[in-house]
Amino acid sequence: MNRNVVIIGCGVAGLSAALQLARKSACTVHLVSDMMSERSQSCLAEGGINAAIGPGDSAELHCEETMKTGCGLADTEALTAMVSAAPDIIRELDEWGVPFVKRTNHSVSVRRMGGQTCARTAYTENGIGRQIMDVLIQQARKYESEGKILCYVNWTFRALAKQDGCVCGAWLEHLDTREMRFVPGQVIMACGGLNGFFGNATGSTVNTGIAAALLFADGVLFSNLEFIQFHPTTLRLKGKNLLISESARSDGGRLFVLRDGKPYYFMEEKYPELGNLMPRDVVSREEYSLIKQGFQVYLDLRGLPAKTYETTLAGIVSDCVLFAGIHPTKEPIPVEPGIHYFMGGIQVDKSHRSPVKGLYAAGECACQYHGANRLGGNSLLGAIHGGKTAAEAVLRSEFSIPNGSFEGKPPVPLRHFRMEPLQSVMRAAMGLERSKGQLENALDAVEKMSVPDEVRLFSRAILLSALNRTESRGSHFRSDYPNCDPAMRKSSVVQCCDGEIRFGWEEKS
Ligand SMILES: Cc1cc2nc3c(=O)[nH]c(=O)nc-3n(C[C@H](O)[C@H](O)[C@H](O)COP(=O)(O)OP(=O)(O)OC[C@H]3O[C@@H](n4cnc5c(N)ncnc54)[C@H](O)[C@@H]3O)c2cc1C
C-alpha cells in the first residue's frame, strides 16, 4: 500500500528523511515548509560535518568526545549508531557532489573543531551547509519530478491531526491565503531550533519555534530544554548575532583581551592543551567572566596565510566587511557569546520516534545526540542521520495512512502577536549564567504577557526546566549552583497535560 508521510521542515533533516523515504519505497512524501529549502538555516552552516575518517581517529573516540562534551546526557546507543554511520554519510555526500576539500590522495580532508582531540570535521571551501543543501535539493528534485515528493512551500504547520490517539496527518495554514489544509500521513517534525523564542541568535529567524510550542500545548513530550549552546565567537549586529565559525580558530584564530594595553590570550594561558578550541561552553563562560569585568573580547585572524583568507575563511572575511565594516585581515573582530543551538527538543527514542504513535522528529527540533552541549560539526551529522533514521522507522512501522479526507475540525488560527517583549525576558533569564531569582521573575513576567497560550506554556516549560536543574552542567550554568551534581545526570522531561505543565526526570543508562 502507498504510504503517506508528512515532513515539516525542508532543511538538512527534512530533506534527508524525504530522500530516504522516496528512494526506498512506495511512499508519497509531503514536504512542508514555510520557506524554500534554499532559505533554511542549514544553508548557514560554515564549519563542517563530523566523521571519524582522519588519522588516529575512530568511531569510539568520536562517541567518547561527543558524550564528554554532552556531560554524560546523550543516549549511548543512539550516539554509537550516529558516529558509526558518519563515514558512509560523508561518502554518499561526496558521491553526490559535495565539493569537500580533499587531500593529495583524493580522500576527504578533515580539520579539528572545538572539543575534539583529532581532526574530524570534513569541510568545503565555501559554506558546508550551502554545499550539502545544494546536492540534497538536487536529489529531491529528481523524486519531485516522479511525483514521489510533493512540496508545500509557504505553508506553516498548525496542528497534528489524530485518530484514536495516533497521528494521522497535519493541518497546514497557507501563509498568504490563510487557507487551512489537512494532509494525511505519519508526521516527521524537522522544523529546526527555537530561535524565535530568544531573538539575537546566530540562526535563522524563520525558525520561530511556534511549531514546537503548538506541539507542546498538544501534549507532546519535550526534553532538556534548559540546554542552549552559546557560540563563543559571534559579532553583534542589529537584532542578530553573526556567527564567526569555529573554523576561524581551527585555522589559527586567537582569542584575547587587552590587559594593561597588551593582548592576553586567556584561552591559551588557561587551557594549554586545547587552547582556543576548548568546548564551546567553556570558551563562552571564560569570555563571559571577562566581559563582566569590563573587558572587550577580540578574535584575532590577522597574520594567517593569504590562501586561508581566500579559501576557508573567505566567507567570514566577506561577512565581516559587508555587515560590520570590519576587515579581519587588518583588525581584530570584537566578539561575544551568542545563542547558537538548542540541544533540547521533542523527546525521541533511538529510532527518532516520539512517544505519540505516528509522530517522529529529527534535526535541531529533536532531543537526541547532544546531551548538555553539542560538539561542533555534530549537528549536520545528527540531522542527516536523524532524518534517515526517522524515515527508516516510518517504513518499519505497522500502520500506514492512505489518502483520504479527515473528519476532524481544522484548528483555530493563531492570533497575531509580537514576540519581541517575550524574547527580551527569555534572553535575560536564560543567558550564560542563570539563577533562581532571575528564572522566577521571568516566569512571572511571561505569565502576564499578551501572547497565545501555546507560546506562554512553552516559554514557561523552558524556564521551568532551567529552574529545576539545580546544578551546572554543560551549557547550563547556575550561579547559585555552580557545581555539577552527579545525582542529576538525568534528562529533564516536560509535558503539558490539560493546560498544566508536568515536569520530571529520566535516568540515563
Ligand atoms: C551560522 C550557523 C553555522 C552553523 N554551522 C554548523 C556547522 O558548521 N556544522 C554543524 O554541524 N552545524 C552547524 N550549525 C548548526 C546546523 O546548521 C543546524 O543545527 C542544522 O542545519 C539544523 O538542520 P534542521 O534541518 O534541523 O533545521 P533547519 O535547517 O533550521 O530547517 C528547519 C526547517 O523547518 C521549517 N520550519 C520552521 N518552522 C516551521 C513551521 N512552523 N512550519 C513549517 N515549516 C517550518 C524551516 O522553513 C526550515 O525549512 C550552524 C548553525 C548556524 C546558525
PDBQT file of the ligand as one rigid body, heavy atoms in Angstrom, charges set to zero:
ROOT
HETATM    1  C1  LIG A 601      25.511  30.278  11.396  1.00  0.00    +0.000 C 
HETATM    2  C2  LIG A 601      25.436  28.804  11.708  1.00  0.00    +0.000 A 
HETATM    3  C3  LIG A 601      26.505  27.971  11.392  1.00  0.00    +0.000 A 
HETATM    4  C4  LIG A 601      26.440  26.609  11.674  1.00  0.00    +0.000 A 
HETATM    5  N1  LIG A 601      27.500  25.811  11.336  1.00  0.00    +0.000 NA
HETATM    6  C5  LIG A 601      27.414  24.480  11.560  1.00  0.00    +0.000 A 
HETATM    7  C6  LIG A 601      28.472  23.614  11.147  1.00  0.00    +0.000 A 
HETATM    8  O1  LIG A 601      29.460  24.050  10.566  1.00  0.00    +0.000 OA
HETATM    9  N2  LIG A 601      28.345  22.287  11.407  1.00  0.00    +0.000 N 
HETATM   10  C7  LIG A 601      27.255  21.748  12.028  1.00  0.00    +0.000 A 
HETATM   11  O2  LIG A 601      27.213  20.532  12.222  1.00  0.00    +0.000 OA
HETATM   12  N3  LIG A 601      26.238  22.552  12.402  1.00  0.00    +0.000 NA
HETATM   13  C8  LIG A 601      26.278  23.893  12.177  1.00  0.00    +0.000 A 
HETATM   14  N4  LIG A 601      25.233  24.695  12.540  1.00  0.00    +0.000 N 
HETATM   15  C9  LIG A 601      24.007  24.081  13.058  1.00  0.00    +0.000 C 
HETATM   16  C10 LIG A 601      23.221  23.433  11.903  1.00  0.00    +0.000 C 
HETATM   17  O3  LIG A 601      23.324  24.216  10.750  1.00  0.00    +0.000 OA
HETATM   18  C11 LIG A 601      21.747  23.249  12.233  1.00  0.00    +0.000 C 
HETATM   19  O4  LIG A 601      21.566  22.767  13.514  1.00  0.00    +0.000 OA
HETATM   20  C12 LIG A 601      21.117  22.270  11.258  1.00  0.00    +0.000 C 
HETATM   21  O5  LIG A 601      21.347  22.697   9.950  1.00  0.00    +0.000 OA
HETATM   22  C13 LIG A 601      19.650  22.158  11.541  1.00  0.00    +0.000 C 
HETATM   23  O6  LIG A 601      19.034  21.483  10.484  1.00  0.00    +0.000 OA
HETATM   24  P1  LIG A 601      17.478  21.179  10.559  1.00  0.00    +0.000 P 
HETATM   25  O7  LIG A 601      17.124  20.501   9.295  1.00  0.00    +0.000 OA
HETATM   26  O8  LIG A 601      17.154  20.512  11.838  1.00  0.00    +0.000 OA
HETATM   27  O9  LIG A 601      16.782  22.614  10.643  1.00  0.00    +0.000 OA
HETATM   28  P2  LIG A 601      16.790  23.875   9.670  1.00  0.00    +0.000 P 
HETATM   29  O10 LIG A 601      17.817  23.835   8.635  1.00  0.00    +0.000 OA
HETATM   30  O11 LIG A 601      16.756  25.030  10.598  1.00  0.00    +0.000 OA
HETATM   31  O12 LIG A 601      15.407  23.737   8.911  1.00  0.00    +0.000 OA
HETATM   32  C14 LIG A 601      14.178  23.949   9.556  1.00  0.00    +0.000 C 
HETATM   33  C15 LIG A 601      13.079  23.880   8.519  1.00  0.00    +0.000 C 
HETATM   34  O13 LIG A 601      11.808  23.971   9.178  1.00  0.00    +0.000 OA
HETATM   35  C16 LIG A 601      10.997  24.959   8.538  1.00  0.00    +0.000 C 
HETATM   36  N5  LIG A 601      10.059  25.456   9.539  1.00  0.00    +0.000 N 
HETATM   37  C17 LIG A 601      10.336  26.049  10.728  1.00  0.00    +0.000 A 
HETATM   38  N6  LIG A 601       9.195  26.322  11.372  1.00  0.00    +0.000 NA
HETATM   39  C18 LIG A 601       8.168  25.870  10.595  1.00  0.00    +0.000 A 
HETATM   40  C19 LIG A 601       6.755  25.855  10.710  1.00  0.00    +0.000 A 
HETATM   41  N7  LIG A 601       6.139  26.366  11.778  1.00  0.00    +0.000 N 
HETATM   42  N8  LIG A 601       6.016  25.313   9.701  1.00  0.00    +0.000 NA
HETATM   43  C20 LIG A 601       6.631  24.806   8.578  1.00  0.00    +0.000 A 
HETATM   44  N9  LIG A 601       7.971  24.789   8.428  1.00  0.00    +0.000 NA
HETATM   45  C21 LIG A 601       8.718  25.315   9.415  1.00  0.00    +0.000 A 
HETATM   46  C22 LIG A 601      12.005  25.975   8.003  1.00  0.00    +0.000 C 
HETATM   47  O14 LIG A 601      11.459  26.753   6.966  1.00  0.00    +0.000 OA
HETATM   48  C23 LIG A 601      13.109  25.024   7.514  1.00  0.00    +0.000 C 
HETATM   49  O15 LIG A 601      12.771  24.504   6.254  1.00  0.00    +0.000 OA
HETATM   50  C24 LIG A 601      25.284  26.066  12.293  1.00  0.00    +0.000 A 
HETATM   51  C25 LIG A 601      24.215  26.901  12.615  1.00  0.00    +0.000 A 
HETATM   52  C26 LIG A 601      24.289  28.260  12.332  1.00  0.00    +0.000 A 
HETATM   53  C27 LIG A 601      23.144  29.128  12.704  1.00  0.00    +0.000 C 
ENDROOT
TORSDOF 0
